[in-house]
Amino acid sequence: AAPTAPAASTPPADPAKVAEDLVKIAAMVADIRAREITPDEGTEAVPSDRVKLVQALLTKHGLATAVDGVNGKTTQKNIKAFQTSRGLADDGKVGPKTIDALMQ
């Protein structure tokens, strides 16, 4: 059998960068609670970082979603599926209840 290459190690995270990213995420979550994401936010011409956060959280919850900031058909389908699974209104909008459920 051919020898296998050792697994590439992941460099340790820079604590300052991690803290900075957490502050940005917390700010985006607060912004989504204050101003919901509607289905028309996040287009190919103007991707949205807020939509990217939602896409990453959907994937974390087992709903594989491209993290590209485009609130397209798959993202909308997955938002609605997530909302239904949590007993929320499946309107495709991400407001306080949906973002709080996604953050769990």
N, C-alpha and C positions, 0 to 999 in steps of 0.2 A: 504494500500500500504506500502511496506517496505521502510524504510528511505534510502535515497541515501547517499553515503559517500561524504564528501566534496572533491572538485577537488583539486588535488595536486598542490601546488603553485610551480612556477619555481623560483629557487634562482636567485638573481640579478647577472648579468654578471660581471665578473671581468674586469674592464676597461683596465688593463694592458694586459690581455689575449686577449681581443677583438682587441686591437691595434696591438698586435703581429700577430694575425691571419690575419688582414687586410694587414699588411706588407707582409706576406707570399703569400697571394692571389695576391697582386699587382706584386710581383716578378714573380709568375707563369704566370700571364697574359702577362707581358713583355717578358718572355721566350717563350711563345707560339707565340707571335707576331714575334719574332726573329727566331724561329725554330719550324715550324708547327708540329702538331701532325698528324702522318700518321696512316692509318688503322692497321699497324702492331705494333704500340706502345700500351702497356698495355695488358699483357697476364695473364692467371691464375698463371703461374709460377713467373712472374714479373709484378705485378700490377703497375700502374702509378698514382702518385698524380695529374699529369696534366690531365689525363683522368678523375680522380675523380672530379676535378673542373668542367670539361666540362659536366659530367653526372649530377652534382648538378644543373648547369645552365640550362641544357635541361629540367630537372624536373621543375625548376622555370618557364620555358616557357610553361609548360603544357604537355611535352613529358616525361611521367613517365619512368625513367631510374634508374636501380640499381646503387648506388654509391659505386662501388667495385673496380674501377681502371682497369677493364677488358674491352677492346675495342672490344666487341663481336658483334654478329649479331644485337641485339636490340639497342646497342649504335650506331652502324653504321647506322642502319635504321633511328634512331631518328636524328642523325647528318644530314643525307641527307634530311630528311623531313624538318628540321629546315632551312637548306640552301635553299631548294626550296621555302619555305614560305617567305624567305627574298630576293629572286631573286639572290641568289648566286649560283656559280657553285656547283652542288650537287655531289662532288667528295669524300665525306667522310673524307677529310682532314680538320683539324682545324688550320687555319692560321690567319693572322691579321684581315681580313674582318669578318670571322666567329666568332672569339673570341670577336671582338668589338660589333657585333650584339648580341651575347649572354650576354654581360655585360650590355646591355641596359635594 
